[in-house]
Amino acid sequence: MAHLLLLESQRKNRSFVTRARPKRHFTLNESLKTLRQKFADVDTEDLDFASIDYLKEKVRKAKGFDESPVTIEQAVAAWESKKPEQQKEVIRIRRNQSVFYEGPRNFLVFLPRNIAITVPCHPESTLAEFKQVIMSHAKRLPNSDDLLERTRYIYEFFDCDGQICRIHDDRRRIEDLNIFYPYMDLLEPDGLQTELQLEEYIAVTIGIPLHKFEESLNEESYKFRLDMFESMFKSEHLRGREGLTHWAFPEETVIHNFKIDLKPEDSNEIYETDLEKLEFGDKDEENEKRAMERLRRKIESSQAVCHVYYRPDDTDETAVFAEIGENSHNGIRLEDTTPSQLIIMALEVIERKEKIEIKIKPEDFLLQVVGRQAFVTKELPLKKYEYVRSCFENFRTPTLLLRTRESVFAEYPTPTPVFVPSLIRSMKAIASETEALKIQEEEKKKIADLKDAVPSIIALDDDAISRSASLPSPAVADPMLGDIPEAKEDLKMNFWEIEEDFRIRIHSASHLIVPDVNKIYIKAAVVIGGNIITTMNSKMVSPSNPRWDSLQCNLDFGHYYKDIPKSAQMCFSLIAQSEDGETQTPLGWHNMRLFDWEDKFVQGKFTVFFWPFPNDPIAQQLLCNVYGGVGNEFTEADAIGRLDIEFREFNYTIEYPTWEVILKYGWNVITRQNYNRPEYETRHITDFSEGSENLKKLFYLRKVMDVKTITPEDQWFLWGARKAISKYFPSFLPLLYALPMVWKKRDMYCELYYMLEKWPLMQVDAAMELLDSRCPDVWFRECAVNRIDRALDDDHLQLYILPLVQALRYEPYSDNALSKFLVKRAMLNYRIGHTLFWLLRAELNYFNLSPTTTAIPQFCARFAICIEMCQRVMADYLPGIVKQVKLIDELTKINTDIKGMDPLTHAEVLRGILDEKKALLEDMTSPLNPCDRLGELQLDQCRVLGSAKQPLFLTWLNPQPLSRVIGCETHQIIFKLGDDLRQDMLTLQTMRIMDAKWKNRNLDFCMTCYEVLPMGKNIGMIHVVAKCDTLYQIQRKSEGLLSPLKMGKNMLNNHLHEVSPDTKSYLEGVDRFTYSLAGSCVSTYVLGVKDRHQDNIMMAHDGRIFHIDFGHILGHYKKKLNIKRERTDFVLTTHFIHLVTRGKSNYKRTYEYQSLRESCAEGFQVLHNSARFFIIYFRMMLCMGLPELATTENVDYLRESLMYDMKPDEAKAAFLEKFDKVVELDWTVSLNWMFHSLKHYKK
């Protein structure tokens, strides 16, 4: 048996017997993966592997049988024959050492455009520095003109493991990259051509090349731009992509009330909606019923119908129509018919009437408004659509067009995904590289620690540990990581850990430009919004030597550091004191935030600039510009002096606590027991039952505009009612925010923050109040934006977009919720994006951006970044937007050139220039309204108007189907250069909001709010209302010897008779005139529109009357010899009343006059109920810098005109008294108009 075992053991050890080892699987090299993919379909038997670049030096040539093996002596001889440099290179490769094992090397660098250069490279250089050297060498070559900016390129090389590496982070040092061979590629990233085209378009819209714009951004704006990218990508999935939900599909505006009612149906508690009913009366149902009865009477009396057209061959020539009237289908009233029912009715009528068979199913049709790119598709009664309702109210026929869904949806293709620029891709790659380096450093540190602790264990398995340390690191999902961590991180400290009082030092002032004064001092205050938390004054010094010595310079505010809120800012005022010491005159101001955009507290020395002190009465009274922001709009040239200050310097980076920490602290404040706080801070008032004293008090305090004006007792009452306000009256949040004592104690404002986290929805008007200059707190502003986003649909957002754009100026930091909200809604609705783009661009163009710009103001950078994001989300429509921008540029050049020419040749020269540039000026969406399209330019109807600024009157064909049917064959636009149209835009937008509020209360005043769009500094467009004349044109056309000088009271009545084809049309025109006159009277009275004469009041042929040219608003009268020309609050002359009453004598007793008077009172009451909103709205617009809206005194005009402090019944009575006074003083208006006529008659 033993010999068998021995034989078996010998058999196993024979050379021809081998045991197969388990096969080990290694990760395939990335380059080999690429090769495998590249040659997947190639027959490998026919493939010459030596021809592949990557394998040329890897493939060993097979030795022939006649070749003898190399002996040791031959190998030694071959090695000794090599140069020392070659020997070192071989040793380096065998030892797997970096290319820099002995210092600097020359690199062979390949660039695009077939450029190869040899460049010296120092190992301590960063990739950015090396890239700069490469480009400087490449620029010397003849074929380098096509090279892009160096930031466009990324590096590619082989590392010592044979891996191909691509590096995006140019901040890394070259010696840290472990480069195997002195060879590099500079590559263009994927999608570069698409990105270059996109950036070219964006550069046109911004006015500066994008790379120049990027270079001019400061660190805060740069980070804001990256965050906006990330926010945009996160919101992309919300965008509608097809059919009726497509983000660019233009749905017709729907009328509905967007008031929020939080009261449960079964609740007996008093909510804020109940307070409105107590004050204004519960008339909603009554108003709705009356409005519907009035609409029904109009439809019945006018025998209203709806015309629905169908084009069998999609041409206007073959169009047929169905006339749908009352009881056309199953007895359903016309105004209650839905779009789907209307389609079925129209198809039945057309088939029966035209004897044609329509094979397309009714559900495959859509209804388009004729003449506009807007559709009626929602299953709502027709009366809910603004277009249809307005037609019925104004005795017009709604005209709709049947179009197949397929043809409509083809015009709105699936949007392409938002392009990810190389910047973001680089940031993601950098984040991955940074995380990988971080993990490797941590692993190396662990290995070193293990070696020090257990050297014997490491010696046994050192290779295994090294292999584990070199494993690839996972990529991180967050692309917004910061810089690579330093070897030693900054020491950080929580702001709430500082246990001392806040203090600063005032050292000296310099470069003062002040009047002749004897003494000056510095007032320093810590403020938030309009609330001064604490204040200190410096010692008096002479303006000739404004220095404070070591004993005078310290200002101790006696206020705990930790009680200062994050949104607080320092306000410095330079104040001169009179000789008697009784008068202080503020000369200059400067505000600065105590926490920067990274929530870090300011430390150390600063030199700040004083700006000229404003004339605002609040600032003058407080000697402190508390609402002044931080002066981003000023430049060093505006300064009247400088101030050297110093903040306490700690040995740490001081950071404000995070939101989570604040909420936790707020919860502790609310829940902890036996805490030593005064009773008035912790008490809660809960009894707000109907008729209670608390409810009466709250009812009174709800109208307070400035909480600081009420007594401390009332202020503490509001604080005590905070829980009840949160639950029942959430729209009172601005009152709680404005309480001065809240911001002086950390416990109080943290408790309010905790309540804010769960605050219910509030009315949009209240949320808007938290976005003006009086609320710089980022968390309150974010709460307001969130509520607005949830409450407003796209139709209503269009009304509020102007103040929201202006509110961007009040944002304390570049990265803010409002910017992200606006861009997100622009991504979800094309009309929002179109309007937002032009409003932002108008603001941006007030700062002269050019390719030579080196620094962009902070607020200007916000607008530019938002524009860029808008363009990126609307990339599919970007060529059209660029064409609109180029249209404005071309018209600006044309208007500038024409102004210097002979007026007699203006028309001929204009038409010649337009004919040369027709291709640039036609076939585009109208900048004024995205629902309108500009077709072919009608040269024979283009001219230069004769006014002072010589604007261009331009006419385009309307290419929409059947536009001729409704008399809308053309679009007429006035291009104006030299006038600031922002005030006109503000006035007309306010009138649109008024009209929306009236329609929500079922009042249609036939308002004509034409589009006005500022497009830059003193550049803009005005939409021309078709078929209308100014009163002066009507006056000149009328017959009579004195008609050019004086308007006869029957003149307007006669004119309407002349332009009306029949009596029915005339009577309908009188009705339109009456309602539009009521809307015009109320709106111009509230807004204080002045300088009213025959040339800025127009009358349409269908009877509507409306105002134009709003150069004087808010009660700014024109004066002659210091005497007011106008003595009435609005214009209502006997010419108007004569038309309203159709020429009846003793008009005051007529039903028509009394109806006009009552309509005006109803319209005023609606605005009076929303008075707080309009005051806040105009307060937000103070930052526009309009001459007639510059101070809070201008805003106070609205408080008086809307009679904010009166009760509703008192306000109505006061308005009717003004109405009667205007009618009595109509002779003064007629006298002014006569002088105006005489002046123009002489010309």
Beta strands, then each sheet from edge to edge (+ up, - down):
strand 1: 105-111
strand 2: 115-121
strand 3: 154-158
strand 4: 164-167
strand 5: 183-187
strand 6: 306-310
strand 7: 320-324
strand 8: 365-369
strand 9: 375-376
strand 10: 399-404
strand 11: 492-494
strand 12: 501-510
strand 13: 519-528
strand 14: 531-537
strand 15: 554-560
strand 16: 569-577
strand 17: 584-593
strand 18: 604-612
strand 19: 641-647
strand 20: 653-655
strand 21: 924-925
strand 22: 933-934
strand 23: 943-944
strand 24: 952-957
strand 25: 970-977
strand 26: 1012-1016
strand 27: 1019-1023
strand 28: 1028-1030
strand 29: 1097-1100
strand 30: 1105-1107
strand 31: 1119-1120
strand 32: 1123-1124
sheet 1: 2+ 1- 5- 3+ 4-
sheet 2: 7+ 6- 10- 8+ 9-
sheet 3: 11+ 20+
sheet 4: 14+ 13- 16+ 17- 18+ 19- 12+ 15-
sheet 5: 21+ 22-
sheet 6: 23+ 24- 25+ 27- 26+
sheet 7: 28+ 29- 30+
sheet 8: 31+ 32-
end
